[in-house]
Amino acid sequence: MRRWRSRATLPLLLALTVQLAPAAAAQADERGSDSGWHTVIGGMRHFAGLTCPDRIGMLSRVRVLTSAADRIAGCVYLATNGISVVVRSHLPGSSAATARAFDRRYSAAGFKRLAATGAAAAGLSFNTGTTGERTRCETLWRLTGRRTDYTLWMAYSLPDQGDLVGPLVADFTRQLAHSAR
């Protein structure tokens, strides 16, 4: 009798496991930070239209961001070489106030503005630390679309990562123009 019970229990347990597996996977996918986002092929799309691919250039999307009072949506990207990027969408016309607040906060924290060159010259750049020959920089760019404003924040090191900034900004600009269609 005991032997029969164990043989009958195994198929029952397997059947329950197979039936519950998709539900468990779906629950594991439910994260509060994904509010307003849904998966699309190769990325995530926010209900307001911002699409964040899984990869842009050398960067991988590691987190999606929810809405707040001054922003609609955003994503965080990282590269193995230490470059970090945050892309955010904002209400139309609000990116200028976001850039002013960025400038005010970084200046108040004692960071020095950089006279940047190349793609960084189009943004607000600050020296946020120096280690040996390397300078850690943080730059914020403001981009405006027909229906949405965007900001792009990037942390990188000079001089070794300076040549990567322009192509990454161009990659994000193309992606945001595609999202805005």
N, C-alpha and C positions, 0 to 999 in steps of 0.2 A: 504494500500500500504506500509506504513512504517513497519508494522508488517511482511509482506512478505519479505521485504528487509533484516531485521535482521535475520529471519530464514534462508534465503538463504546465508547470509554472514557467519554464523557460520560454516556450513559444508565446505565452501570454505576456511575459515581460518584454520580449522582443517586439511584439505587436504594439504594446503601449509605448515603448521607446521610439519606434519609428513614427507613430502618430503624433507624439509630443515633440519630436525633434524640430519640425518647422516652427512650432509655436515658441519654443525656447530660443531659436535663432532670431525670430522676429522681436522677441522681448529684449534680447541682447542688443539689437539694433536701435531700440528706442532710447534716445538720449535727450535730456532736456535742452542741450545746446543745439540740437538739430531742429528746434521749433521753427516752423515756417519753411523748412528746407525739404526737398525730396531728391532722391537719387536719380540721376540721368546717366546715360552711357558716358563713362569717363569723367564723372564729376558730380557736383551737387548744384541744384538750382533753387534759389529762394523764390517765394511766391511773388515778390516784387520785381523779379526779372534778373537779378544778378546771378550769373552762372560762374561757378568756380570749378575749373577742371581739377582732376586729381594731380596733374603735373603741369607746370609751366616752366619751360626751359629746364634748368637743373634743379628746380624747386619742387617739393612735394607738399600737397595740402595736408596739414596735420590736424586742423580743427576748423569747424564752422562756428561763426559767431552769431548771436541773436541780435535782435533789434534793441535799441535804447532810445532815449529822448532825442538825441542828436544824430542818430545814424539808423539806417534801415537794416543792413546786413553786412556781413564780412567774412573773410577767411584768413587763416594764418598759414603761411608757407615757410618751410625751412629747407636749407641745402646742407649737405654733409660738410661743406667748407665753412659753415658758420653764418652764412647770410640768412637773415630773417626778413620776411615781408608780411605786411598786413594790408589787405585790400578791403575797402569799405565803400558801401553806397550810402548816400545821404539824400535828404530832401533837396529838390532843385533850389539852387541859390544859397545853400547853407555851407558849402565847402569853404568859402572865404572866412566865415566865422570860426570854423574848425581850424583853419590854418593860423588865424590870429591867436587862438587859444593855445595851439601847439607852440608857437613862437613865444608867447608870454610865459607858459609853464617852463619851457626849457631854459629861457633866459633867467627866470626867477630861481631856477635850480642851480644857476651858476655855470651852465654850459656856454661855451663860446661859439658864436656863429662862424661858419666857415665861408670863405670866398671860394665856392666850389667851381669846378670846370666841367665841361661835358654835360651829360644828362642831369647831373646833380645841380648844375647852375640854374635849372628851371624850377627847383624846389627850395625848401628851407632846410639848410644843412647845419648840423651842430657837431662839434667835437665832444664826444661823451667819454673819452678816456684815451690815454696814451700808454702803450707798453713797449718799451724799447723803441724800435723803428716804426712801429705800427700805431696808427691813429684809428680809434673806433669812431665811426660816423653814423649819425642817424639823420635821414632826410625824409621830408614829407612833401609829396607832390599833390597838387589839386588838379583834378580833371573835371571838366563839365560836359554833360551830355544834354540832349534835348529835353529829356524827362527826369534825369537823375544826375546828381553830382557824385564824384568819387574822390577818395583820397587813397594814396598809396604811400605807405611808410616802409622804409627799408633801413636795416642796420647792417653795416659792412665795415671792412677794415681797409685802410689805405696804407701803403700804395698797392698791396698785392691784389685786392679785389676791385680796384678802380675801373679796370677795363670791362668788368662784368656788369656794372651798373647800367650803362646805356642799353645793351641788348635786353636786359631784364625789364627795364622800363618800357621799351618798345614792345616786348612780348605781352606785358600787362595792358598796355594801351590798345593793342590789337584785340585782346580778349575782351576788354571792356567795350570797345566799339562793336564787337560782335554781339555781346550781351544786350546792348542798347537797341539793337534792331527789332 
